[in-house]
Amino acid sequence: MQNSKLLAPLLVVIAAALWAVDGIVLRPSLYSLPVPLVVLVESSIVAILLTPFFINKFSSLRYLKKKDWLAFFGVALLGGAIGTMAITKALFYVNFVNLSVVILLQKLQPVFAISLATVLLKEKLPKEFFLWAGLAIIGAYFMTFGLSVPNFSTGDKTTIAALFALLAAFSFSSSTVLSKRALRNVDYEMGTYLRFLFASIIMFIISATTGDIYSVTIVTPKQIIIFLIIAFTTGGAAIFLYYYGLKRISASVASICELAFPLTAVVLEYFVHGNLLSPVQWMGAAVLLISILKVSGIKVFNFNAED
């Protein structure tokens, strides 16, 4: 029973870790492409691959209410379009080298998510939750920066990157809460498909409007392979795992589990760029991991079970 309770938070942690792999290992290869085109292609590939498996299930969608459709549209707009474009743009601005500001602002995501979950989903959070959630954010900070302060020495682009990272943090946290609402009347498989289907439609409109869609001709064979890897791992597969977990835990708990993103990012920084963690950073990592485990076992009450 205990293992079953830990499975859902663990899958959210794995999904967040995969997103870090995306940002540090895979996405740098797409730097030469316009950001809207990058998001359009990755969303469309997943939507196209999943369509044959869900086309026969479209009849079940007639039971969805207007608020269900609005929730999925919000998820696609905020998480699939705005959030993904913002974090990609932020990483592009710091050239995937100085990630400190981007990672720091991602730690604000649980603050946004917990606030929105309390207001929109009526999740009642016990005092114990705030204790471990606060420790998780503190641990994530020291894990990333140790006893130093964030590096703002990359020039004017750092400010722009920070603004995009802040927009991404708000968008992804909003998407977490809306995803919890959107999954209320559908299974996680259909939820994954609708998220990418709506996102690809939104991104097609954005890319066509900006003219970035015509840059598809400059996509290289290597970048096509990267897009396919993203679709099967850090894109479609990660959202699939994430929605499975989110269906079974609260949005507030999920937002803390998503701090696995900066944890994985820091570890990858060592393996990819040779940046070794200090003893203080290792202590921060330990606090973060312990806090995530504690938060995962806390019962969060939802008084908005009915629409």
C-alpha beads as a LAMMPS data file, in Angstrom:
LAMMPS data file: protein, C-alpha beads

307 atoms
306 bonds

1 atom types
1 bond types

-500.0 500.0 xlo xhi
-500.0 500.0 ylo yhi
-500.0 500.0 zlo zhi

Masses

1 110.0

Atoms # bond

1 1 1 0.000 0.000 0.000
2 1 1 2.820 2.399 0.897
3 1 1 4.603 1.645 -2.372
4 1 1 1.378 2.384 -4.240
5 1 1 1.069 5.762 -2.513
6 1 1 4.621 6.694 -3.449
7 1 1 4.276 5.662 -7.110
8 1 1 2.287 8.725 -8.219
9 1 1 4.682 11.309 -6.680
10 1 1 7.638 9.282 -7.984
11 1 1 6.320 9.473 -11.548
12 1 1 5.962 13.250 -11.259
13 1 1 9.562 13.408 -10.026
14 1 1 10.704 11.294 -12.990
15 1 1 8.798 13.549 -15.410
16 1 1 10.412 16.664 -13.921
17 1 1 13.828 15.014 -14.173
18 1 1 13.191 14.261 -17.851
19 1 1 12.349 17.939 -18.429
20 1 1 15.758 18.853 -17.001
21 1 1 17.399 16.417 -19.425
22 1 1 15.476 18.153 -22.202
23 1 1 16.701 21.597 -21.206
24 1 1 20.362 20.778 -20.667
25 1 1 21.090 17.879 -23.015
26 1 1 18.605 17.973 -25.909
27 1 1 17.240 21.477 -26.456
28 1 1 20.641 23.180 -27.003
29 1 1 20.803 21.440 -30.404
30 1 1 17.721 23.416 -31.478
31 1 1 19.253 26.825 -30.680
32 1 1 19.365 27.899 -34.354
33 1 1 15.597 27.545 -34.828
34 1 1 12.857 30.070 -33.963
35 1 1 11.320 29.277 -30.579
36 1 1 7.683 29.074 -31.834
37 1 1 8.763 26.587 -34.496
38 1 1 10.569 24.443 -31.915
39 1 1 7.464 24.213 -29.743
40 1 1 5.190 23.648 -32.751
41 1 1 7.256 20.754 -34.094
42 1 1 7.670 18.970 -30.766
43 1 1 3.959 19.301 -29.923
44 1 1 2.822 18.253 -33.407
45 1 1 5.011 15.146 -33.502
46 1 1 3.502 13.839 -30.263
47 1 1 -0.057 14.725 -31.364
48 1 1 0.398 12.984 -34.715
49 1 1 1.931 9.873 -33.136
50 1 1 -0.889 9.573 -30.591
51 1 1 -3.833 10.261 -32.946
52 1 1 -4.166 6.653 -34.286
53 1 1 -4.481 5.378 -30.702
54 1 1 -7.189 7.835 -29.651
55 1 1 -9.237 8.491 -32.782
56 1 1 -11.657 5.705 -31.824
57 1 1 -12.117 7.234 -28.371
58 1 1 -13.321 10.623 -29.574
59 1 1 -16.925 9.636 -28.828
60 1 1 -16.127 9.667 -25.100
61 1 1 -15.324 13.372 -25.310
62 1 1 -18.994 14.250 -25.690
63 1 1 -19.346 13.806 -21.935
64 1 1 -16.911 16.616 -21.215
65 1 1 -18.387 19.854 -19.956
66 1 1 -17.548 23.357 -21.075
67 1 1 -15.267 23.878 -18.078
68 1 1 -13.391 20.676 -18.941
69 1 1 -12.643 21.998 -22.439
70 1 1 -11.638 25.386 -21.047
71 1 1 -9.270 23.683 -18.607
72 1 1 -7.575 21.732 -21.405
73 1 1 -7.316 24.865 -23.518
74 1 1 -5.708 26.650 -20.561
75 1 1 -3.273 23.772 -20.052
76 1 1 -2.273 23.820 -23.731
77 1 1 -2.001 27.613 -23.851
78 1 1 -0.078 28.088 -20.598
79 1 1 1.925 24.868 -20.328
80 1 1 2.166 23.683 -23.907
81 1 1 2.597 27.064 -25.609
82 1 1 3.499 30.048 -23.405
83 1 1 5.422 28.176 -20.699
84 1 1 7.407 26.022 -23.122
85 1 1 8.235 28.991 -25.358
86 1 1 9.235 31.101 -22.342
87 1 1 11.591 28.535 -20.794
88 1 1 13.110 27.771 -24.214
89 1 1 13.632 31.476 -24.853
90 1 1 15.184 31.926 -21.410
91 1 1 17.643 29.092 -22.040
92 1 1 18.458 30.475 -25.483
93 1 1 19.220 33.903 -23.992
94 1 1 21.772 32.495 -21.538
95 1 1 23.133 30.127 -24.210
96 1 1 22.536 27.091 -21.955
97 1 1 25.681 28.027 -20.007
98 1 1 24.644 30.373 -17.201
99 1 1 21.514 28.601 -15.982
100 1 1 21.528 29.971 -12.426
101 1 1 18.915 32.680 -12.952
102 1 1 16.621 30.385 -14.932
103 1 1 16.814 27.621 -12.324
104 1 1 16.372 30.057 -9.445
105 1 1 13.158 31.476 -10.847
106 1 1 11.842 27.984 -11.539
107 1 1 11.840 27.540 -7.746
108 1 1 9.010 30.057 -7.582
109 1 1 6.790 27.594 -9.456
110 1 1 5.544 25.824 -6.282
111 1 1 4.655 29.196 -4.745
112 1 1 2.415 30.019 -7.710
113 1 1 1.010 26.496 -7.934
114 1 1 0.163 26.123 -4.239
115 1 1 -1.537 29.541 -4.201
116 1 1 -3.593 28.734 -7.306
117 1 1 -4.483 25.243 -6.045
118 1 1 -5.740 26.734 -2.781
119 1 1 -7.901 29.298 -4.600
120 1 1 -9.105 27.358 -7.658
121 1 1 -9.147 23.737 -6.455
122 1 1 -9.967 24.497 -2.805
123 1 1 -7.101 22.285 -1.625
124 1 1 -6.833 22.581 2.150
125 1 1 -3.174 22.421 3.085
126 1 1 -2.127 21.279 6.589
127 1 1 0.603 23.182 8.428
128 1 1 2.950 20.234 7.950
129 1 1 2.776 20.778 4.193
130 1 1 4.052 24.357 4.405
131 1 1 6.924 23.258 6.665
132 1 1 8.244 20.662 4.218
133 1 1 7.365 22.726 1.145
134 1 1 9.372 25.637 2.540
135 1 1 12.302 23.358 3.328
136 1 1 12.122 21.933 -0.205
137 1 1 12.465 25.383 -1.759
138 1 1 15.285 26.320 0.641
139 1 1 17.044 23.037 -0.088
140 1 1 16.659 23.597 -3.833
141 1 1 18.233 27.046 -3.511
142 1 1 21.302 25.863 -1.573
143 1 1 21.617 22.832 -3.864
144 1 1 21.839 25.132 -6.875
145 1 1 23.902 28.028 -5.504
146 1 1 25.495 26.836 -2.266
147 1 1 26.458 29.838 -0.119
148 1 1 26.893 32.125 -3.133
149 1 1 24.344 34.348 -4.847
150 1 1 22.940 33.831 -8.360
151 1 1 25.266 34.927 -11.156
152 1 1 23.824 37.956 -12.936
153 1 1 27.019 38.751 -14.836
154 1 1 25.958 37.626 -18.321
155 1 1 24.908 41.109 -19.387
156 1 1 21.610 42.618 -20.468
157 1 1 20.323 39.302 -21.792
158 1 1 20.230 37.952 -18.240
159 1 1 17.422 40.349 -17.330
160 1 1 15.412 39.276 -20.362
161 1 1 16.107 35.605 -19.574
162 1 1 14.946 36.185 -15.998
163 1 1 11.664 37.681 -17.197
164 1 1 11.068 34.736 -19.530
165 1 1 11.935 32.278 -16.737
166 1 1 9.500 34.032 -14.405
167 1 1 6.788 33.845 -17.067
168 1 1 7.580 30.141 -17.525
169 1 1 7.343 29.476 -13.779
170 1 1 3.930 31.144 -13.586
171 1 1 2.687 29.430 -16.759
172 1 1 3.807 25.948 -15.717
173 1 1 2.379 26.334 -12.213
174 1 1 -0.935 27.485 -13.686
175 1 1 -0.805 24.523 -16.051
176 1 1 -0.275 22.153 -13.111
177 1 1 -3.421 23.407 -11.400
178 1 1 -5.484 23.464 -14.599
179 1 1 -4.237 19.968 -15.506
180 1 1 -5.565 18.681 -12.195
181 1 1 -8.945 20.192 -13.084
182 1 1 -8.802 18.994 -16.701
183 1 1 -8.127 15.382 -15.675
184 1 1 -11.220 15.239 -13.511
185 1 1 -13.441 13.619 -16.160
186 1 1 -10.902 11.894 -18.451
187 1 1 -8.133 9.349 -17.963
188 1 1 -4.490 10.388 -18.049
189 1 1 -3.974 8.853 -21.512
190 1 1 -6.640 11.003 -23.150
191 1 1 -5.487 13.971 -21.094
192 1 1 -1.978 13.625 -22.511
193 1 1 -3.310 13.478 -26.054
194 1 1 -5.606 16.490 -25.685
195 1 1 -2.802 18.529 -24.149
196 1 1 -0.544 18.015 -27.165
197 1 1 -3.360 18.266 -29.715
198 1 1 -4.504 21.641 -28.395
199 1 1 -0.912 22.857 -27.986
200 1 1 -0.048 21.973 -31.589
201 1 1 -3.115 23.851 -32.873
202 1 1 -2.268 26.919 -30.778
203 1 1 1.386 26.825 -31.840
204 1 1 0.428 26.433 -35.506
205 1 1 -1.616 29.627 -35.288
206 1 1 1.210 31.466 -33.477
207 1 1 3.913 30.226 -35.877
208 1 1 1.815 31.040 -38.939
209 1 1 1.108 34.526 -37.587
210 1 1 4.779 35.276 -36.842
211 1 1 5.968 33.667 -40.063
212 1 1 8.272 31.293 -38.147
213 1 1 6.532 28.304 -39.671
214 1 1 8.388 28.905 -42.940
215 1 1 11.700 28.280 -41.160
216 1 1 10.842 24.567 -41.114
217 1 1 12.949 24.293 -44.274
218 1 1 16.138 24.964 -42.281
219 1 1 15.605 22.098 -39.833
220 1 1 18.595 19.759 -40.150
221 1 1 18.489 15.936 -40.090
222 1 1 20.242 16.006 -36.702
223 1 1 17.553 18.324 -35.312
224 1 1 14.833 16.024 -36.659
225 1 1 16.385 13.203 -34.639
226 1 1 16.465 15.462 -31.559
227 1 1 12.777 16.279 -32.039
228 1 1 11.946 12.556 -32.232
229 1 1 13.970 11.816 -29.106
230 1 1 12.115 14.599 -27.282
231 1 1 8.763 13.222 -28.458
232 1 1 9.492 9.740 -27.114
233 1 1 11.214 10.775 -23.889
234 1 1 11.180 14.278 -22.416
235 1 1 8.058 15.383 -24.317
236 1 1 5.235 12.896 -24.788
237 1 1 6.512 10.201 -22.436
238 1 1 7.240 12.693 -19.641
239 1 1 3.754 14.251 -19.831
240 1 1 2.266 10.747 -19.902
241 1 1 4.020 9.880 -16.625
242 1 1 3.247 13.303 -15.189
243 1 1 -0.488 13.045 -15.853
244 1 1 -0.617 9.523 -14.432
245 1 1 0.867 10.849 -11.200
246 1 1 -1.093 14.108 -11.139
247 1 1 -4.360 12.191 -11.508
248 1 1 -3.638 10.582 -8.133
249 1 1 -2.094 13.391 -6.066
250 1 1 -2.920 17.014 -5.383
251 1 1 -1.624 19.868 -7.503
252 1 1 0.184 21.239 -4.432
253 1 1 2.113 18.006 -3.849
254 1 1 2.894 17.747 -7.583
255 1 1 4.380 21.256 -7.589
256 1 1 6.861 20.266 -4.876
257 1 1 7.748 17.028 -6.663
258 1 1 8.531 19.131 -9.738
259 1 1 11.502 20.568 -7.851
260 1 1 13.223 17.451 -9.156
261 1 1 13.802 19.649 -12.222
262 1 1 16.459 21.887 -10.595
263 1 1 17.865 18.877 -8.725
264 1 1 18.422 16.981 -11.970
265 1 1 19.656 20.127 -13.713
266 1 1 22.400 20.606 -11.132
267 1 1 23.460 16.956 -11.365
268 1 1 23.558 17.162 -15.165
269 1 1 25.606 20.348 -14.923
270 1 1 28.305 18.229 -13.308
271 1 1 28.228 15.450 -15.890
272 1 1 27.797 17.724 -18.934
273 1 1 29.813 20.793 -17.947
274 1 1 31.981 19.420 -15.139
275 1 1 30.550 21.703 -12.430
276 1 1 31.076 19.789 -9.166
277 1 1 28.690 20.212 -6.222
278 1 1 30.087 21.639 -2.985
279 1 1 29.328 20.073 0.435
280 1 1 26.682 22.766 1.033
281 1 1 25.035 21.934 -2.285
282 1 1 24.966 18.246 -1.400
283 1 1 23.300 19.147 1.909
284 1 1 20.740 21.220 0.007
285 1 1 20.085 18.270 -2.312
286 1 1 19.530 15.993 0.705
287 1 1 17.082 18.459 2.265
288 1 1 15.222 18.745 -1.041
289 1 1 14.915 14.972 -1.487
290 1 1 13.777 14.391 2.096
291 1 1 11.248 17.225 1.822
292 1 1 9.814 15.825 -1.421
293 1 1 9.369 12.422 0.229
294 1 1 7.674 14.005 3.247
295 1 1 5.364 16.160 1.125
296 1 1 4.426 13.148 -0.993
297 1 1 3.004 11.393 2.061
298 1 1 0.910 14.329 3.284
299 1 1 -2.821 14.090 2.736
300 1 1 -4.227 17.203 1.028
301 1 1 -7.967 17.695 1.224
302 1 1 -9.926 18.891 -1.802
303 1 1 -13.336 20.381 -1.101
304 1 1 -14.083 21.029 -4.750
305 1 1 -14.658 17.464 -5.915
306 1 1 -17.735 18.548 -7.794
307 1 1 -17.407 21.059 -10.579

Bonds

1 1 1 2
2 1 2 3
3 1 3 4
4 1 4 5
5 1 5 6
6 1 6 7
7 1 7 8
8 1 8 9
9 1 9 10
10 1 10 11
11 1 11 12
12 1 12 13
13 1 13 14
14 1 14 15
15 1 15 16
16 1 16 17
17 1 17 18
18 1 18 19
19 1 19 20
20 1 20 21
21 1 21 22
22 1 22 23
23 1 23 24
24 1 24 25
25 1 25 26
26 1 26 27
27 1 27 28
28 1 28 29
29 1 29 30
30 1 30 31
31 1 31 32
32 1 32 33
33 1 33 34
34 1 34 35
35 1 35 36
36 1 36 37
37 1 37 38
38 1 38 39
39 1 39 40
40 1 40 41
41 1 41 42
42 1 42 43
43 1 43 44
44 1 44 45
45 1 45 46
46 1 46 47
47 1 47 48
48 1 48 49
49 1 49 50
50 1 50 51
51 1 51 52
52 1 52 53
53 1 53 54
54 1 54 55
55 1 55 56
56 1 56 57
57 1 57 58
58 1 58 59
59 1 59 60
60 1 60 61
61 1 61 62
62 1 62 63
63 1 63 64
64 1 64 65
65 1 65 66
66 1 66 67
67 1 67 68
68 1 68 69
69 1 69 70
70 1 70 71
71 1 71 72
72 1 72 73
73 1 73 74
74 1 74 75
75 1 75 76
76 1 76 77
77 1 77 78
78 1 78 79
79 1 79 80
80 1 80 81
81 1 81 82
82 1 82 83
83 1 83 84
84 1 84 85
85 1 85 86
86 1 86 87
87 1 87 88
88 1 88 89
89 1 89 90
90 1 90 91
91 1 91 92
92 1 92 93
93 1 93 94
94 1 94 95
95 1 95 96
96 1 96 97
97 1 97 98
98 1 98 99
99 1 99 100
100 1 100 101
101 1 101 102
102 1 102 103
103 1 103 104
104 1 104 105
105 1 105 106
106 1 106 107
107 1 107 108
108 1 108 109
109 1 109 110
110 1 110 111
111 1 111 112
112 1 112 113
113 1 113 114
114 1 114 115
115 1 115 116
116 1 116 117
117 1 117 118
118 1 118 119
119 1 119 120
120 1 120 121
121 1 121 122
122 1 122 123
123 1 123 124
124 1 124 125
125 1 125 126
126 1 126 127
127 1 127 128
128 1 128 129
129 1 129 130
130 1 130 131
131 1 131 132
132 1 132 133
133 1 133 134
134 1 134 135
135 1 135 136
136 1 136 137
137 1 137 138
138 1 138 139
139 1 139 140
140 1 140 141
141 1 141 142
142 1 142 143
143 1 143 144
144 1 144 145
145 1 145 146
146 1 146 147
147 1 147 148
148 1 148 149
149 1 149 150
150 1 150 151
151 1 151 152
152 1 152 153
153 1 153 154
154 1 154 155
155 1 155 156
156 1 156 157
157 1 157 158
158 1 158 159
159 1 159 160
160 1 160 161
161 1 161 162
162 1 162 163
163 1 163 164
164 1 164 165
165 1 165 166
166 1 166 167
167 1 167 168
168 1 168 169
169 1 169 170
170 1 170 171
171 1 171 172
172 1 172 173
173 1 173 174
174 1 174 175
175 1 175 176
176 1 176 177
177 1 177 178
178 1 178 179
179 1 179 180
180 1 180 181
181 1 181 182
182 1 182 183
183 1 183 184
184 1 184 185
185 1 185 186
186 1 186 187
187 1 187 188
188 1 188 189
189 1 189 190
190 1 190 191
191 1 191 192
192 1 192 193
193 1 193 194
194 1 194 195
195 1 195 196
196 1 196 197
197 1 197 198
198 1 198 199
199 1 199 200
200 1 200 201
201 1 201 202
202 1 202 203
203 1 203 204
204 1 204 205
205 1 205 206
206 1 206 207
207 1 207 208
208 1 208 209
209 1 209 210
210 1 210 211
211 1 211 212
212 1 212 213
213 1 213 214
214 1 214 215
215 1 215 216
216 1 216 217
217 1 217 218
218 1 218 219
219 1 219 220
220 1 220 221
221 1 221 222
222 1 222 223
223 1 223 224
224 1 224 225
225 1 225 226
226 1 226 227
227 1 227 228
228 1 228 229
229 1 229 230
230 1 230 231
231 1 231 232
232 1 232 233
233 1 233 234
234 1 234 235
235 1 235 236
236 1 236 237
237 1 237 238
238 1 238 239
239 1 239 240
240 1 240 241
241 1 241 242
242 1 242 243
243 1 243 244
244 1 244 245
245 1 245 246
246 1 246 247
247 1 247 248
248 1 248 249
249 1 249 250
250 1 250 251
251 1 251 252
252 1 252 253
253 1 253 254
254 1 254 255
255 1 255 256
256 1 256 257
257 1 257 258
258 1 258 259
259 1 259 260
260 1 260 261
261 1 261 262
262 1 262 263
263 1 263 264
264 1 264 265
265 1 265 266
266 1 266 267
267 1 267 268
268 1 268 269
269 1 269 270
270 1 270 271
271 1 271 272
272 1 272 273
273 1 273 274
274 1 274 275
275 1 275 276
276 1 276 277
277 1 277 278
278 1 278 279
279 1 279 280
280 1 280 281
281 1 281 282
282 1 282 283
283 1 283 284
284 1 284 285
285 1 285 286
286 1 286 287
287 1 287 288
288 1 288 289
289 1 289 290
290 1 290 291
291 1 291 292
292 1 292 293
293 1 293 294
294 1 294 295
295 1 295 296
296 1 296 297
297 1 297 298
298 1 298 299
299 1 299 300
300 1 300 301
301 1 301 302
302 1 302 303
303 1 303 304
304 1 304 305
305 1 305 306
306 1 306 307
